[in-house]
Amino acid sequence: MSFPNFYGNASVAEALANMVRHDRIPQTILLAGSEGVGKATLARRFAAMLLGDAAKIEQDDLSLPDKVEHLAEREKLPSEKRADDPLLYSSHPDFVTFPPDGPLRQISIQQMRLLKERAQYGPLKGGHRVFLIDHLDRANEQAANSLLKITEEPPPHLILILTAENVYDLLPTIRSRSLIFHLNALTAEEMAAFARSRGWSPSERRVQLAAGAPGLAVTMDLEAWDKRRHRMLALLEVAGGVEKFSGWVKHSETISASKSEKLDSYLAILYGLLEDILLLREGAAARRHPDLAPKLQTIADRTSFQWLEAAVKRVDELVVFSRRNIQKSIALDAFAVDLRRIA
């Protein structure tokens, strides 16, 4: 492996390692790929190879318990207080992480202004500073435009690493100024190796459910995930005309009553269920939810490809709306009504 304890996407990892070995590093690198596939992890490994002191850099891993707790606490703060104290992590003086912040988990204009200010400071030792902007696709318009000015004329010592699930959610100018690497989901063999490194069995349920995303396997709360999956299955059964709308109402009320759960956590599961319905329609096996295959097969038999296409389009729209503080239960109610009409 080019980087210790990094699994999958070996060609991308090797390309980044060679940049460090030959000291030919672009000033803006964009790592794209699905949630949990290892984008921020690879950014930290790259920075450790370049800057040294890997242990300090790893302290800024957002999946660590103290970071999870801190991010949750910041969600409760008024927006004015978060704006006065923009979020960053920098356990290593030459490596700075700007993560999404607040209830909507966005990159803010205040964070980008702070980035611009700190970008002018030279490295404490060595020739580089590395700034990681994690989930740049969650930047609001002001923040994205502010970053443009940095990417246009970055200080010679600064390396920007950007991560995004979908590069086309970013401004075209940012994409054009970045060297883009796409990270794929890990193969079954790579996930098995990752599982063994954590002391898990490769057949462990969290490994199977993560579908090639090691970050999801690490952070997954199986009990909460099962409850969300049960609710999203009920949503699709109603939306596909398999069950009456009354079968969804109790789930809608439960989701509405929960203030801490985010719509994003439901939408990720919804995508996976729709993927399995598509596979079953085409005669393949369910990939993400094989234990639900009989119920998903019933939905597949009752719906058309046009219904599936419309369902995915609606979920895409909900992803956008979820970043505008839309009410969860109303959004999902509308999804069920619209899709049931098509079914």
Summary of the structure (lengths in Angstrom):
residues: 343
radius of gyration: 21.2
end to end distance: 48.7
largest distance: 65.0
contacts: 1093
relative contact order: 0.11
helix: 57%
strand: 10%
